[in-house]
Amino acid sequence: MTILTTARLRFEPFDERHADGLHAMNRDPEVQRYLLGRPETLEETLASIARVQARRAALGYGWWAFIEHDSRELVGAGCVQHLGHEPANPHEIGWRLRRDRWGRGLASEAARELARFAFEALRAPTVCAIRHPDNLASQKVMERLGMRYLGLQTWHGDEVAVHELGRAGWQQGG
């Protein structure tokens, strides 16, 4: 079980003890605005935990709950997975935060650690991140990380903006 840490966050692999915190975040319509498009139900949160635990068992990595060091509260979640959940595809990083933690630099801090893990631990040659085309906050995080915009593509049944960062770019700017 890989636990990651940053200056302000501890990344714990998803499990049932995170259900309440994850559901509290995922039922917020603003958090889900560009993801699901509606609040997530408790049943969907529990099913998601089970899915990512199975993927983690198969791959050794997946989704983490972000636990804030100071408050010890679940304040977000993030992943390293393969685009489309297909190991032949590039690694994807993703993140989300509770609304009361927006605008504090936590998303950039988390995204940087997820990219570091993908490049250093998994030896990924490249990492991608996808976002709803209107999600400008995520675009800014991707740009801060040094990611390059590739254009619109269809993933998970939706047209999304795809950004990419290669290992050489990470080594120079990461």
C-alpha positions in Angstrom: 0.0 0.0 0.0 1.7 3.1 -1.2 1.2 6.3 0.9 2.4 9.5 -0.6 3.0 12.8 1.2 3.4 16.5 0.4 4.0 19.5 2.6 0.3 19.7 3.4 -1.3 16.4 2.4 -1.1 12.7 3.0 -2.3 10.4 0.2 -4.0 7.3 1.5 -5.2 4.5 -0.9 -9.1 4.6 -1.0 -10.8 2.2 1.3 -14.1 2.1 3.2 -12.9 4.4 6.0 -12.8 7.2 3.4 -16.4 6.7 2.3 -18.0 9.5 4.4 -15.4 12.0 3.4 -15.5 11.1 -0.2 -19.2 11.1 -0.3 -19.4 14.5 1.4 -17.1 15.9 -1.3 -18.7 14.1 -4.2 -22.2 15.0 -3.3 -21.3 18.7 -3.8 -22.8 19.8 -7.1 -20.0 22.3 -7.6 -17.3 19.6 -7.1 -19.1 17.4 -9.6 -20.0 20.2 -12.1 -17.3 19.2 -14.6 -17.1 15.5 -13.6 -20.4 13.7 -13.2 -22.5 16.8 -13.8 -24.6 16.0 -10.7 -24.1 15.1 -7.1 -22.9 11.5 -6.5 -25.1 9.2 -4.4 -23.7 7.2 -1.5 -24.1 4.0 -3.4 -22.0 5.4 -6.3 -19.3 6.5 -3.9 -19.2 3.0 -2.4 -19.1 1.4 -5.8 -16.3 3.7 -6.8 -14.3 2.7 -3.8 -14.8 -1.0 -4.6 -13.8 -0.4 -8.3 -10.6 1.4 -7.5 -9.6 -1.1 -4.8 -9.9 -3.8 -7.5 -7.7 -1.8 -9.9 -5.2 -1.1 -7.2 -5.0 -4.8 -6.4 -4.3 -5.5 -10.1 -1.9 -2.6 -10.8 -0.5 -1.5 -7.4 -1.7 2.1 -7.8 -4.9 4.0 -8.5 -6.8 6.5 -6.3 -5.8 8.2 -3.1 -7.8 10.2 -0.5 -6.0 13.4 0.3 -5.8 13.9 4.1 -4.8 17.3 5.2 -2.0 17.2 7.8 -3.3 20.1 9.9 -7.0 19.2 10.1 -6.7 15.4 9.5 -9.7 15.8 7.3 -10.3 14.3 3.9 -10.0 17.3 1.6 -9.7 15.7 -1.8 -8.9 12.7 -4.0 -6.5 12.0 -6.9 -5.3 9.3 -9.1 -2.6 7.8 -11.3 -4.3 5.4 -13.7 -4.3 4.6 -17.4 -6.4 6.7 -19.8 -9.5 4.7 -20.4 -8.4 2.2 -17.8 -6.4 0.4 -20.5 -2.7 -0.4 -19.6 -1.7 0.2 -23.2 -2.7 3.8 -22.9 -0.6 6.6 -21.2 -0.8 7.2 -17.5 -3.3 9.8 -16.5 -3.3 11.9 -13.4 -6.4 13.4 -11.9 -7.6 15.3 -8.8 -10.5 16.9 -7.1 -10.8 18.9 -3.9 -13.5 19.9 -1.5 -14.9 23.3 -2.4 -13.8 24.8 0.9 -10.1 24.0 -0.1 -10.2 25.6 -3.6 -7.9 28.4 -4.3 -5.2 27.4 -1.8 -2.7 25.7 -4.1 -3.6 22.2 -2.9 -4.6 21.0 -6.4 -1.2 22.0 -7.8 0.6 20.5 -4.9 -1.3 17.2 -5.3 -0.9 17.1 -9.1 2.8 17.6 -8.8 3.1 14.7 -6.4 0.9 12.5 -8.7 3.1 13.3 -11.6 6.3 12.6 -9.6 4.9 9.2 -8.6 4.1 8.3 -12.2 7.5 9.4 -13.5 9.7 8.1 -10.7 7.9 5.1 -9.3 6.2 3.9 -12.4 8.8 5.1 -14.9 6.1 6.5 -17.1 7.5 8.2 -20.2 4.5 10.6 -20.3 1.5 11.6 -18.2 -1.8 13.0 -19.3 -4.6 14.8 -17.6 -8.1 15.4 -19.0 -10.6 18.0 -18.1 -14.0 19.3 -19.2 -13.3 22.0 -21.8 -14.9 24.6 -19.6 -12.9 23.7 -16.5 -10.4 26.6 -16.5 -9.3 25.9 -12.9 -8.0 22.5 -13.9 -6.4 24.0 -17.0 -4.4 26.4 -14.8 -3.2 23.5 -12.6 -2.1 21.6 -15.8 -0.3 24.6 -17.1 1.5 25.2 -13.8 2.7 21.6 -14.0 4.1 22.3 -17.4 1.6 20.2 -19.3 1.0 20.9 -23.0 -2.5 21.1 -24.5 -3.0 18.4 -27.1 -6.6 19.2 -28.1 -10.1 17.7 -27.7 -10.5 13.9 -27.6 -13.2 11.5 -26.5 -12.6 9.6 -23.3 -15.1 8.0 -21.0 -17.8 8.9 -23.5 -17.2 12.6 -23.3 -15.3 15.1 -25.3 -12.5 16.4 -23.1 -9.4 18.6 -23.3 -6.3 16.5 -23.1 -3.0 17.8 -21.7 0.4 15.9 -21.6 3.7 16.1 -19.9 6.7 14.1 -21.0 9.5 12.9 -18.8 12.0 15.4 -20.3 9.6 18.3 -19.5 9.2 17.0 -16.0 12.9 16.7 -15.4 13.4 20.3 -16.6 10.5 21.9 -14.8 9.4 19.4 -12.2 
